[in-house]
Amino acid sequence: MNTGTRIKDLFTGMWKDTRAVSPIVATLVLVVVAITGAAAVGTIMGTFSSDVSEESNTGELTSASSTEILIAGSTTVQPVSELLAEAYMDDHQGVKITVQGGGSGAGVSSTGMNIVDIGAASRDVKSEEAAKYPNIKTHKIGGSAVVVIVHGTSITNATKAEVNDLYVNGTGGSGNLSAITKIFDRSEESGTEDTFCKWVGNTTFHSSVEGKSGNAGVLKAVEDTPNSIGFVDFGFADGSDDAEAINLYDGKQYFATKDDIKDQLKDSNKDTYPNKLARPLNYMTNGDPNSMEQAFITFAMSPGAATYFEECGYFPVTSIA
């Protein structure tokens, strides 16, 4: 058994026994994996291994890994993964699926290091990640888009230049965003932030920009803070009472509506929403998925799974293919 398999089996044991380690700690482990790599995993696992050994032996861990699926990564994909997992387990007694966040970066690295069975990312695998983890296979399950959200202002639209100026230079921005007094972004490496950065054309933000954890963290911060701005996935902003997705001007006027985003995902030539803000929702496996992983991925891509994507404000692959 290789190191990656041993680590994955130990994670399975920890998640199965909530007394060993909480989901929050498990997510933090995934974030550390994304930042520091395999060396940190050994240190972290050493800390927890004595607790796990009191409850589980090697045989139990090996057995558990054959009937459980560990999914981790993108906080954008996480809500629909949780719905898919619940529905799948209802129809497949004896199968346990555990879903964690951690960000798209953690999803890629934990897949490449064979720590999880299925990684999740709200973006494509980067070229440098593909070079580091050449065995990763990507399985597109849906699509969505990043939207810019504001709260407590009369703003309904902004130009890309105005958004970029605010994030690069801080508050006191120009034009439509001059009333903004608080700016939020993501505190961890994520597909949502990667997508946003590609659109504005910058990866370095002003020191006053405050990071929040996950799409949910950014959304709550904007909802709770008058005259604030942030960016989240459309599925998180859709239906919010206190944070509104604004329309964007990037050479032409783009409207942050469900229909316009869906049309862009179906055909980029339609140019109904900024192409760089539209993105895929992906599952990833280390090499070809085994039969159990493939069965769940096939379910996630099936017409019957569409309702779970729509419930989250996303677009199933069957509607945008």
Secondary structure, 3 states (H helix, E strand, C coil): CCHHHHHHHHHHHHHHCCCCCCHHHHHHHHHHHHHHCHHHHHHHHHHHHHHHHHHCCHHHHHHHHCCEEEEEECCCCHHHHHHHHHHHHHHCCCCEEEEEEECHHHHHHHHHCCCCCEEEECCCCCHHHHHHCCCEEEEEEEEEEEEEEEECCCCCEEEHHHHHHHHHHCCCCCHHHCCCCEEEEECCCCHHHHHHHHHHCCCCCCCCCEEECHHHHHHHHHHHCCCEEEEEEHHHHCCCCCCEECEEECCCEECCCHHHHHHHHHCHHHCCCCHHHEEEEEEEEECCCCHHHHHHHHHHCCHHHHHHHHHCCCEEHHHHC
